[in-house]
C-alpha cells in the first residue's frame, strides 16, 4: 500500500501547546484514517470470501444437495418396501421431512413438497403459513407496543411477513414525510428564521473552505498549462484525484494532494487560523460520521446474510474463519452422508441405526418459550 503524508498539526516553537480545535483536527484525522482502514479490511475480506464461496463452498453445497436427494429417496423406498416398527416408522418419517425441508428451503427443490406432505401430518405449505402467522403476530405486537392498531395502520391485509414489514415501513415513511411537511408549513418564529439563516451561512463558509483548497490545487495542477509531456501526465493524474476528492468532499485527500504537490508545508498546517480550522473540523466530523454509517450498514448487511446474532461481535477475521469452518463442516457432512447411503441400503443396518437414533427435542420458541 502506498505511503501517504500524515496530516497532523504539530506543536511549534511559538505555540508549544495545541488549541482544542487543533487537537480535534488531529483526532478526527486519526479516526477517519482508522475507519478507512477498517472499511478496506471489510471489503477486502468480503470480496475474498465471496470468491472462495463461489469456488469452494458452492460446489460442496450442490454435491450435498444431490446426496441428500438420493438419501431421501432411499429412505422413502425402504419405508415403502419393508416392514418397520411403529417407532422406526416415526423416525424415518421425521428424517424424510427434515431432509425435504432442507432441500426445499436451502436448495430450492420445490419438487420435494409432495414427498414432505406424504410423510407429515401437516402439509409443508400449512407449516409455512403457521410460521408466517407467527411472524406477523410478532410485528403486530411490536406496533401495539407503540400504540398502533395494525388493522387501521395497514391499508391492505397480507399473510406475507415480508410484505407486511414493507407496508409498515412505507406507512411510517409516509407519516414522517407528512410530519415534515406540517412542520415546514408552520409559521416560523423570528428566532427559528435567524437560526436557519445562521446554519445556511455556516454551511456556505464550510463549502467555500473546501472550494478554496480545491481551487488552489486546480490552479497548480491544471495539465493544459504544462508543456513537458511527462509532467503533464503526472498533473493529469493528480487533477483527476483532486476532482474525485472534491466531489466526495474528502478534505483529507485534498490536503494530502496539496502536501504531495508541495503547495503547502507543515508550517502552514500548524498555523491554520481558528475560523478555517473550525470549518475544516466540521467537514471532517461529517466525513467521519459518513464512514461510521457505512461501516454499520456493511456490518448489518453481513449479519443478515450470515444469520449472525446482533449481540455477537463480528469482524472481518471472524467472517473468514466462519467460511473456513463452513467448508470443513460441509466436507465432513459429505463423508458422513456417503457412508450412510451405503449403509442404509442394507435393511438390517438401517434398522439397527434407527434403534439407536433419537429424534431431537423441538427447539424452544425464541419469543414465547421459557427463559
C-alpha positions, 0 to 999 in steps of 0.5 A: 500500500502506498505511503501517504503524508500524515496530516497532523498539526504539530506543536511549534516553537511559538505555540508549544501547546495545541488549541482544542480545535487543533487537537480535534483536527488531529483526532478526527484525522486519526479516526477517519484514517482508522475507519478507512482502514477498517472499511478496506479490511471489510471489503477486502475480506468480503470480496475474498470470501465471496470468491472462495464461496463461489469456488469452494463452498458452492460446489460442496453445497450442490454435491450435498444437495444431490446426496441428500436427494438420493438419501431421501429417496432411499429412505422413502423406498425402504419405508415403502418396501419393508416392514418397520416398527411403529417407532422406526416408522416415526423416525424415518418419517421425521428424517424424510421431512427434515431432509425435504425441508432442507432441500426445499428451503436451502436448495430450492427443490420445490419438487420435494413438497409432495414427498414432505406432505406424504410423510407429515401430518401437516402439509409443508405449505400449512407449516409455512403459513403457521410460521408466517402467522407467527411472524406477523403476530410478532410485528403486530405486537411490536406496533401495539407496543407503540400504540398502533392498531395494525388493522387501521395502520395497514391499508391492505391485509397480507399473510406475507411477513415480508410484505407486511414489514414493507407496508409498515415501513412505507406507512411510517415513511409516509407519516414522517414525510407528512410530519415534515411537511406540517412542520415546514408549513408552520409559521416560523418564529423570528428566532427559528428564521435567524437560526436557519439563516445562521446554519445556511451561512455556516454551511456556505463558509464550510463549502467555500473552505473546501472550494478554496483548497480545491481551487488552489490545487486546480490552479497548480495542477491544471495539465493544459498549462504544462508543456513537458509531456511527462509532467503533464501526465503526472498533473493529469493524474493528480487533477483527476484525484483532486476532482474525485476528492472534491466531489466526495468532499474528502478534505483529507485527500485534498490536503494530502494532494496539496502536501504531495504537490508541495503547495503547502508545508507543515508550517502552514498546517500548524498555523491554520487560523481558528475560523478555517480550522473550525470549518475544516473540523466540521467537514471532517466530523461529517466525513467521519460520521459518513464512514461510521454509517457505512461501516454499520450498514456493511456490518448489518448487511453481513449479519443478515446474510450470515444469520449472525446474532446482533449481540455477537461481535463480528469482524472481518477475521471472524467472517473468514474463519466462519467460511473456513469452518463452513467448508470443513463442516460441509466436507465432513457432512459429505463423508458422513452422508456417503457412508450412510447411503451405503449403509442404509441400503442394507435393511438390517443396518438401517434398522439397527441405526434407527434403534439407536437414533433419537429424534431431537427435542423441538427447539424452544420458541425464541419469543414465547418459550421459557427463559 
